[in-house]
Amino acid sequence: MTRDTLAQTFLSTGADYERYRPGFPRQAAEMILPEQVASVLDLGAGTGKFTGLLIDRAEAVIAVDPSSAMLDQLRGRYPDVEAMVGTAESIPVPAESQDAVTVAQAFHWFDEAAACREIARVLTDGGVLSLIWNGPDPTCPWDLAAHEVAHPGTTANVGRAETVFRPQDLPGFETVRGVRIPWKERISRADYLLRWQTVSTFLAAEPAERLSKTARIEAILDADPETSGREMLELRQLTEVHLYRKDE
């Protein structure tokens, strides 16, 4: 299944994504913007899961996403944010207008070269780009196993890097640093299972395959001693923050 096909699954979703997807730790926003700036752009903002952490860190916050359904959820929660339909490859803001651009859980959907050119275009001199990723904590084996059901072959190297590590190189940007932030979330078993229904590989799957994937995750929860027979789960997560500065 192609990346574009998976990406299309998000265009009509919104309410379920907002309800069931995890947020992000406040420390991530504090690291990216230790001081208030004039304007920050949250690119691929979705329903505003990360956008809300930026509101008290900038005089103006702009959210851009290709999904109107996602942005409707964002506008309802954050009416002071300027929300616009757009893509990373064609950002609808003027050149050199943003002190920072954040991309939370979305950069893998972008055309990297085109998106980096556009991000560099809209950033001020010395402006920063940050990529933020939520992922499984290697100390939480049941969640790691569920991730492998949803995204086969992607968990082999989880946890092998140090707490401080070097993010991938991006064209037009200087790598500053990368940090992993561990945090915990209490979530009901029911909501945990519904969260997986908002993941692209589930949304794009045929009904029978979706049921099979869900049943496999239920079996994982039934078998693991941390989750077996429990209505409320303590989910350990890692958030990666990759920080870049625009090349001079």
N, C-alpha and C positions, 0 to 999 in steps of 0.2 A: 504494500500500500504506500502511495507516494506521500511526501511531506505536504504537498498542496491539498491532497484529499483529506488528510488528517486535520489540516488547518481549517478547512471549510466547515468542519463539524462545530466550530465555536461561533460561527456567524449568527446562529439563531438561538443560542443558549444564553442565559443570563442569570435568572433567579436561582437556579440550582447551583451554578458555579459560585455565586455569591454566598449562598447558604452553606455549602459543604466544603469548599476549598479552604485550605489553611491560610492564615495571614502570615505576617513576617515579624520578626523581633524588632523592637524599637532601636536596638543597638545598631542595626544595619543603617538606618537613616542617620543616626548620630555620627557614624563613621564617615558616611558619604558627605554630609553637610554639617560639619562641626560648628559652623557659624551661619547665620541667616544670609541668604542671597536674594537678589532681586527677582529672578525667575528660574523655575525648574520645570522641565518637561518630563513627564512619565510616559514613555513610549511603549506601546503594547499594553496599555494600562488595564485593559479588561474591565472588571467591575470596581476597580479602585482598591484592591487588596493592599497594594503598597502606597498608592497615592495618598491615602489618609495620613500616613506617617510623615509626609512632606509639608503638610499644610502650615504647621507652625515653624517651618524652616525656610520659607521663602515668602516674599511679598506677593508673588503671583505663582500659581501652580496650573500647568496646562496638562491635560490628559489627551492622548491620541491613541485610537484603536480602530481597526477596520470593522468591528462589530457594533452596530447600532444597539442591539439588544444588551450587550455588555455595558455600553456607555449609558443606557437608560438607568441601569442599576447604580452606576457611579453618580450620575446627576442627582438621583434621589437621596443618596447618602451625603454628597458633598456639593451642595448647590453653588458654592463659591468658586469651585474649580471650573476652568474653561475647558469643556470637553468637546473634542472634534473628531469626526470620522477621518481617518487617514491611515497611511502605511509608513513603515520604516524607510521604504525606498522612495517615498515622496511625502515628506513631512510638511504639513500645511502651516508653517510658521516662517517668519523672515530670517534671513541670514544673520548670524552673530547676535541672536536675541536671547539665548539661554545660557545661564551660568552653569547649569548641570543638566544632564540627561540620564534618567534611570530607566533600566529595562529589567523588570522582575518576571522571571519565569516565561520569557517570550523570545529571547534572542535566537533560539534554535529555529524559529519560524521565518526568520529574515533571510534575505539574500545578503550574505555578509559584506561583500565588497560594496554593493550599492547602498546598503544601510549605513556602513561606516562613512561613506562619502557624505551622505545626507546629515548624519549626526555631526560630523566635523563642520559642515556648512552652517548649521544652526547654533553651534556653540560659540561663545565668546572666546577671545584669546585667553588661554589658560583654563578654559572650561573643562569640566570633568565629566566622564562617562562612567557609569557603574552598571555592571550586570549582576543581578541578584538571583540566586537559585535556592529553592528549597529542595532537600533531598533526604533520603533515608539515612538514619544514624546506624553505623555498623554494630552498635551495642544493642540495637532493637531488632533481633533476628526475625520476628514475625512480620514486621513491616518490610524488612528487606526482602523476605520471601514473597510478599504480596507485590512488591515492585517488580520482581522477576516475572511474576505472572502477567502483569500489565505490559512490561517492557523487557521481553526476553533478551538476555545477553548484556544488559546495561549495568549490572550490579557487581561485576567481577572485581573491579578496582575500588569499590567504595571503601573509604577509610584507610587507604594505603598511603595517602599524602599526609604531610605534617599539618598541624593546626594552622601554621602560616605557610603559604605556598605561592607559587607563581602562576597566575592565570595565563590563558592562551594569548598569543600575540594577535593584535588587531591592526589592520592597515590604517595609517594616519594617526595612530595613538601610541603614546608611551605608557608602558605598564608601570603602575605605581606599586600595587601590592594586592594580595588576596588574603582573606581571613575567613575562617570557618567559625560560626557562632552556634554552639549547641543550645537547644531549648526544649521544653516539654509542653505538651498539649494534652488536656483531658478531653476525651471524645467518646461518645457512646458507640457501642458496637454497630448499632443501626446506622448512625451517621457516617462511621468509617466505611461501611459497605456502600452507602450512597455516594460518598466522595469518589469512589472509584468509577461510578457511573458517569462522572463529569470529565473523565480522562479521555483524550482523543481516541486511543485504541479501543476503548469500550464504546464510545459514541459512534465510531465508524464500523463496528463489528455487526455482523448479522445477529439476530435475536438469539439463535441457538448458541453461537460462540460467546455472546455476552453472558448468557446464563451459565455456560461452562466455566468461564473465567471467574464469575462471582462465586460459584460453588467451590472452586479451588481455593479462593481466598477464605471462604467460610471454613473450609476444612483446616486451613492453616490456623485460624483463630481457635478452632475446637481442639487442636492438638497441642498448641503451645501453652506451657504452664502459666505464662504471664497473662494470657487472655482467655483460657478455657473456662467457660461458665460465668464469665464476667460481663456485666452490662456496660460498665464504664472502663475505658482503657486509658493507660498512660502512655502516650505516644512520644517517643524521643525522636527529635529531628535535628538536622544540621542545615543551617543557612549559609551559603557561600556568598561572599561579597567580593567581586572583582572590580578593582578601581583602576581607571586609566585617566591620563591627561592628554588633551589634544596636542599633537606635535606643533612645535613652533614653525 
